[in-house]
Amino acid sequence: MTQAQEIFATISPANDFEEMFDFNSGNNLSGSIGTIDPEFPEMIAEADSIGVSDLNGKKARKLPATRRRTQTKKKPFTEDSIRIYLQEIGRIRLLRAEEEIELARQIADLLDLEYIRATLMEHLGRIPTDQEWAIACDIPNLRQFNRRLHIGRRAKDKMVQSNLRLVVSIAKKYMNRGLSFQDLIQEGSLGLIRAAEKFDHEKGYKFSTYATWWIRQAITRAIADQSRTIRLPVHLYETISRIKKTTKMLSQKMGRKPTEEEIAEDMEMTIEKLRFIAKSAQLPISLETPIGKEEDSRLGDFIEADGETPEDEVSKNLLREDLENVLDSLSPRERDVLRLRYGLDDGRMKTLEEIGQIFNVTRERIRQIEAKALRKLRHPNRNSILKEYIR
C-alpha cells in the first residue's frame, strides 16, 4: 500500500452503515425522551471539573496554572457563562402540579388578550393603543387590564424559567451533532417557550411531559438546519435518524452488523434509495485538513487534479504542431478529407456520405481518398514523427 493509500484509508468514509450515519455522535436523534436530571447539581460540578468546552464536543487541554490564570480573563462567554447559567437555573424551584395548572390558566388568558390585539391590529391597519386594546377586550379599566397582562406575562416567564433544567437535560443528549452546547440550550429554550404557549392543562398530563416533545423538535430542527455545511432537508435528516436507529436495533438483534439488504428490507425501501441517503449523510472534509503526525501536509496535496497538467498541455500543443506538419505533406484534398473525417477542426467526425456531399463526389470516392492518405501517413518518414506520442 502506498503512502497516499494509507492516508486515504484513515480518512475515507466508513463502509458499514452504523458508522456511515454516525455524525460523530453518541446518541440517536430518535432516542429516549429526556427527563429532568435528578442529579442536576452534578452538572455544575462537571462543568467546573472538566471544563465546559468538553460539553461542546472538544476535549479541553489541561493548561499550566500560569496560563490558566491568564486565560481566565479571555473567556467571557464560554466556560464561566455556562457555569453561571447552570447555577442560576439550579436555584429555581420546580413547580408543583397545582401551580402548573394555575400558571397554564393565566397563560391561556394572556394568549386570549394577545389574539384580540392581533385581530384589532389587522382591522385598524396599525398598532392599537392600550386603551383601544382594553376596550376591545371588554375591560374598560386600563389599570385592571394592565394587571391582567402583567399576571399573564409573569406566569409565562415563571413556567419557562422553572423548566429550564429540562432543556439542559435534553440538550446534553444532542451534543457533538454540529452545534455548541450553548446553541442547543438556546434552541431548546425556544421550544420550551412554544410549549408554554400551547400547553392545555385540561388534558391531564404534566407540563414537562408535553414540553419534552417541543424541546426535542426545536433542537433536532436546529441541528438539521444549522449543523451541516450543506443543509439537508428536515425529512431527509429524520430518515437518516431512523436508519441509524434501525441499524443499531438490527445489530443488537443479529449480533453482527446488518447488510444493506437487511436494513433496506426492514425499512421497506429500495437499496438504491438507502445508498443515496447514505451518501447524503457523509460530512464534507476540508482540503486544508492536516495529514500525518507532523501535520505538515494537507489533504489537498494528495488529491489528483481533474484538469490537464502543464506537461499535458505542452504535449498536446506539440502534437498538434507535428500533426499539422505531417498533414501538410499530403495533397490538399487528402488533407481536407482527413480533417473532416476525424473532426480535427471542430471535434465532430463526419461520415463518408457527408464528406461526399461537400466535395460533390460519391462516398466510395471519399473512402478511396481516405485510404490513400492513411497509407501515406504510415510511411516510416511520416510515421516516426507521430510515433513518440503513442504510449
N, C-alpha and C positions, 0 to 999 in steps of 0.2 A: 504493500500500500504506500503511495507517495505521500509526501508531507501535506500537500493540498488535500488529498483524500482524507487523511487523518483529521485535518482541521474541520472539514465539512462534516465528518462523522460526529463531531462533538456539537455541531450547531444545527444539523438537519432536523426537520420536523419528525416527531415520533411516528412510528408506524402503527402502533396499536391505538385504538380509539379512546381508551381510558386516558392516555397521555395526550392525545391529539386535542381533546376537548378540555384540558386541564386548566388553562389560563393562569398557571402558577397559583392555583387556589387550593385550599384545603377543604372547602365545603361546596356543596351543590346549591345552586340558586333555588332549587325546589326542595331544599332540606326541611328539617323540622322547624315548626313555628317557635320563635323565641319567646321567652317569658322574662319577667323581671329577675335579674340575677340576685338570689338571696344573699350572696356574699359581695354585694356591691362595694363596700368599703375596701375590699381587697384589690379592686381595680385601681383605686387611687394609689395604694401601696405598690402595685405592679408598675404603674406609670412612673413612680419615683425610682423604683429599683432598676428597671431595665431601660428606662428612657422611653418617652412616648414615641420617639422616632421608630421604635420597633413596631408600634401599633400601625404605622404607615407602611409596613412591609419592608423596611430597610433595617438591616442589622446595625445597631449602634456600636461604634468602636469605643472601647474604654480609653479615655484620654488621661494624660498625667494631670495631677492636681492643679499645677500652674496653668495649664491650657484650659482646664475646666473652668477655673476662676475667670479667665479672660473671655471665654466664650459665653459665659452666663449672661453677659450684658448684650449679646448679639442675637438673642432668640426671643423676641417679644411675642411672637405668635406661633410658637411651636410647643416645646415641652411644657414650659411654665403655664401657658394659656390653657392647654388641655387639662393639666393637673388642677389648676384653679377651678376650671369649669366642672370637673368631676366632683371636687369638694363642695362647690356651691349647690349643685343639684342633689348631692347626697344629703344635704341638710334639710331638703324639702320633705315634709311629712307626706306619706301616702294617704290616699283618700279612703274613707270607709264607703260601703255600698250606698248608704242613705245619703252621704254627701255627694256622691256621683250623680244620684238621681236628682237632687236639688239643683246642682250646677247644670245638669243637662236641661232642666226646665228653664232655667234662666237664660241659657244659651239659645234655646228654641225661641224664647220671647225676643231676644236680640235679633235673631235672624228674621223674624216676622217684621220687626221695625225696619230692618235694612231692606227687606223686599219691598215694603211700601215706599221707601225712599227711592229705590231704583225705578219703580213704576212711575212715581211722581216726576223724577228727573227725565224720563223718556217722554212723558206727557208735556212737560213745560219746555223741554229742549234746553234746559240749563240746570245747574246745581241748585236745589231748593234751599231756602234759608231754614234754620232750625224751627222758627215759628211755623212756617208752611208745613214742614215735616211733622211737627207735633199735631197740628190741626188735622192733617191727613190721617194720622194715627188715632184720631178722636181723643186726644189728650190736650185740652186747651191750656192747662197749666204747664208752662215751659219748665218750671223748676222740677215738677214731678216727672216730666218727660226726660229731662237730663239725668234724673236719678235712675230711671229705668235703663237708660243707655249705659250708665256707669256700672250698674249692677250686672248687666249682661256682659259687658266687656271684661269686667273683673272676673266673672265666672269663667269666661273662656280662657283668660290668662291662667287662672288657677288650675283649670282642668289640664291645660297643656303642660304647665310647669311641674305639676305633680306626677306626670308620666314621662318626663324626660329620661329617667333611668331606663325605661323600657326601650327608648330609642337607642341608647348606648348599648344595651344588651343585645339588641338585634343587629346593630351596625357592626359589632365585633365579629359576627358570623360572615360578614362580607368583605373582610379585609383582604388585601392582596388581589383585588379584582380590577385594579387600574385607577381607583380613586383613593385619596388620602383618608385617614380616619376622620379628620375634621369635615371633609366634604360628605362623607357618609352620614355623620351626625346631622349635618345641616339639611341634607335631603330627607333624612328620616324625620326630622322635626317638621318639615313642610307637610309630610304625610300625616303626622300627628295632628297638626292644625286642621287639616282636611277632615280627619276622623272626628275631631271635636265638633265640627260643624255638621257632620252627617249623622252623628250618633242618635239613636232612638232608644231612650231608656225604657219605653213601654214594652219592648220585646223581651226583656228579662235577663239579658246576658251582661257580663261585666264590660266596662269600657275598655280595659286592657285587652280583652279577647278581640273586641271589634277593632281597636286601633292597630293591633298587630298586622292585620292584612294591609291596611293603608300604609303603614310604615314600610313594610316589606315591598309593596308595589312601588312606592316612591324611590326606594333605594335601588331596586332592580332596574327600574326605568332609567334612572340616572346613570347606572353602570352601562346600560345598553347604549345610551346617547353620548356619553362623555368619555368613557374609559378607553376607547379604541381610536387609533389614528384614522382608520377607515371605518366610518359608522355602519353598523349593521342594523337592518330593520328590527323593531322590537319582536315581531313574531318569529323572526329567524333566530334571534338570541334566545327566545323561550324554547324553540325547538332544540337548540344546542344544549340547553339545560336538561331537557327531557332525555336527550341521547346520553348525556353524562350519567344521569340517574339510572337509565336502563342498563348502561354498560356496567355500572357498579353492582346493580342488582343481579345481572346475569353472571358476573364474576363470582359473587358470593354463592350463587345457586349451583354453578357448574364446577367451582373450584379451579377455574382457569380463566384466561382472558377470552371473551367471546369473539367469534369471527364477524366479518362484515355481514355475511348472510344471516347469521343468527340475530344480530342487532336489528337489521332491516326487517326480518320476519316478525320479531317481537313488536316492533313499532308500526308494522303494516305500511312500510314504504319501500320503494324500489332501491336497489343498490346504487343506481346512478344518482338518485337524489341524496342518499346518505353520503356518498363520496363528495358531492357538490357542497353539502353543508360542512363536511369535514375540512374541505379546502378553504371554505369561507372562514372557518374558526381559527385558522392559523394567524398568528400575530406577525406583523412586518418586522424585519430586522434591519437596523441601521447599517449602512455601508461603512460607517465610522466605528463599528463595534470592534474593540481591541481583541487581538488574537494572540495566543501564546502567553507563556508565563511572564515574559518581559513586557508584554503589551506594547511592543514597538511596531507592530504591523496592524493593518486594518483589514476588515473583511473584504472591502472593495478591491484590495490589492490582489486577491486570489480569484476574482471573477473575470472570466474571459469576455472581452468586448464583443458585442454583436456586429459592429461595423467593421469596415476594412481597416487593416493596419496600414501605416505609411508604406511598408515594404510591398504590400499587395497592390497599393495604388501605383507605385512606381513600376512594378512588374506589369501591370495592366497597360500602362502608357507605353512601355517599351514594346509589348506585344502588338499593340495597335500600330505603332510606327513600322515594325518589321513586317506586319501583315500587309500594310499599305504598299511597302516596297516590293513585296512578292507579287501582289495583285497588279502592280504597275508593269510587271514583266509579261502580263497576258495581253491579248488583244482587247480593245475597248468593249466589244460585245461580250466576250467571255468574262471580263471583269464585272460588267453590269449584271450579267445573269447570275453570277455567284453572289453579288451583293444583294440582289432581290431574293434569291433562293434561300439564303441563310440569314436574312434580316440584319445585315451588317450596318445599315444606316438608321433604320427606325426600330429595330428589335423585333419586327414581325416577319416571320418566314412565309413566303408566298408559294403557292402551288405552281406546278408546271403550266397548268391551264391559264392561271392569272398572268404569268410572265409571257406566255404566248400571245395573249391579247394585247399586252403592252407593246410587243415588238411586231405584232400582226403576222405571226407565223404559227405553225402547229405546235402542240405540246411535245410531239415526238422530236421536232427540230430543236426545241429548247433542251430536251433531255440529252440530245447528242452534243450540244454545245457545252452543257454542264459536264458531261463525262469527259470530253476532250480537255476542258480546263482543269479538272481534277487530276487527270493523268499528267498534265504539265507540272502541277504542284507537287506530285510525288517524285519528280526528278530529284536526284541527290543534291543538285546545286541549290534548288529552292527548298527542299525538304530539310536540309541541315540547318537552315536559318530558324525554322519554327520548332524543330525537334526539342530544343532545350526548354521550351515552355511546357512540354508534355511530361507530367510526373506520374 
